């Protein structure tokens, strides 16, 4: 870096991430890095004739946001297919599907997704609903959380799924009274159809990634961890998609890839993961993590719980969810991955899955000692209080999806009644995790929910969705109320989770995540200082500019 700034930011506040409040300061950037943070007169003195002056106009300069658990290729592909994520009821779903079918007469399969379970009775749509719209071609539409698929009769026929087809060990085929598949496939059962889908050519997922990257930069996001690098649920292997973007220098974000752990296999796949890690390191992309999905979701009763789910009458059932990887194998796998220097990124939603993941990390610590691999557990919907302090003890990060911690129809109708009030009160314990010393990192799980980090921050602080944000609720639902507000975070804590926290989990904390001299100028310019206004208005904040290494990658129209 020279002593003359390429860009100067002044006229607002700066959240450096090194303290809990924004400061009155200006920032100079040179050679893609932060040159100086100081008072306006000092920073103006670093400007030359060619320096760009960016007036913050009373807004806030923040470190670029980073998403710790996201699926951009899948999200981008969904935007390019039959995208239902913007609709809110059955009529609009059906109209959107009908329009897509009409405008894509040559599509061999009708694919897409983004629908919400609470729109359908019992959370399960039927094949007949789709058959009316498309009967000559197979159709498969994943739900918004990616843990189930709605299919038509043609898709079931092509896949050979009938009343005699057994449920896979990691999923469930929803059925009509006589055993005929109803058109809803939960978890691993979706793969029974997905494996027959034609694999997309190399251009579609590549363009999907670039479309998603545009959207993420518009939300001030400069880096992320892709939570599945591999073939999954009918989607092709996205490793080459990222490597192509890195080679062609169209990947402008910093990305860590979490290589997919095939839960139908064992330790023999580790050699392949090592090869993929070696090959998957180019430019701003590094496939240094391994993703292990240990359980499902609570809404379809596949999240692994310590105690059984309840039925509609409040009585215990025989079902306590699914552990996708046998805990004994999980411990051996994590120990070996840890020994080889991999980070392990767990999907752990239910309290039993959380405990199994922590137990596996503890086994690795006993065998290998403490290290800097920075394992993390994502989702953490239900955490047993006895396990809270284990995060800090084991050096495991709590990877939160803050936007989910709200009252909405899927929560109030399809989750809380089947957990019971005591267990429901343990959901998304962000405050308790912080008080127990856990390191908090934050992500969206997009396309499951909005990737807008300012909406996620709003929910982390308020435990309610901001006005205008998606919050699917029935028309006769009671007024919104905070979702267990004792688990809220401060604004500084929430900002930290989406900036320095995720930078840490991605091993990028020495070069990003805060605004300090010498670090990369990965920055987001906000239209206001959310620290200065009412906390109820945090979600109204918008991003007006985004920079990666001092280069503008987004500017509001």
Buried (B, 14 or more C-beta within 10 A) or exposed (E): BEEBBBBBBBBBBBBBBEEEEBEEBBBBBBEBBBBBBBEEEEBBEBBEEEBEBBEBEEBBBBBBBBBBBBBBBBBBBBBBBBBBBEBBEEEEBBEBBEEBBEEBEEBEBBBBBBBBBBBBEEBBBBBEBBBEBBEEBBBBBBBBBBBBBBBBBBBBEBBEBEEEBEBBEBBBBBBEEEEBBBBBBBBBBBBBBBEBBEEBEEEBBBBBBBBBBBBBBBBBBBBBBBBBBBBBBBBBBBBBBBBBBBEEEEBBBBBBBBBBBBBEEEEEBBEEBBEBBEEBBBBBBBBBBBBBBBBBBBBBBBBBBBBBBBEEEEEEEEBBBBBBBEBEBBBBBBBBBBBBEBBBBBBBBBBBBBBBBBBBBBBBBEBBEEEEBBBBBBBBBBBBEEBBBBBBBBBBBBBBBBBBBBBBBBBBBBBBBBBBEEBBBBBBBBBBBBEBEBBBBBBBBBBBBBBBBBBBBBBBBBBBBBEEBBBBBEEEBEEBEBBBEEBBBBBBBBBBBBBBBBBBBBBBBEBBBBBEEEBBBBBBBBBBBBBEEEBEBBBBBBBBBBBBBBBBBBEEE
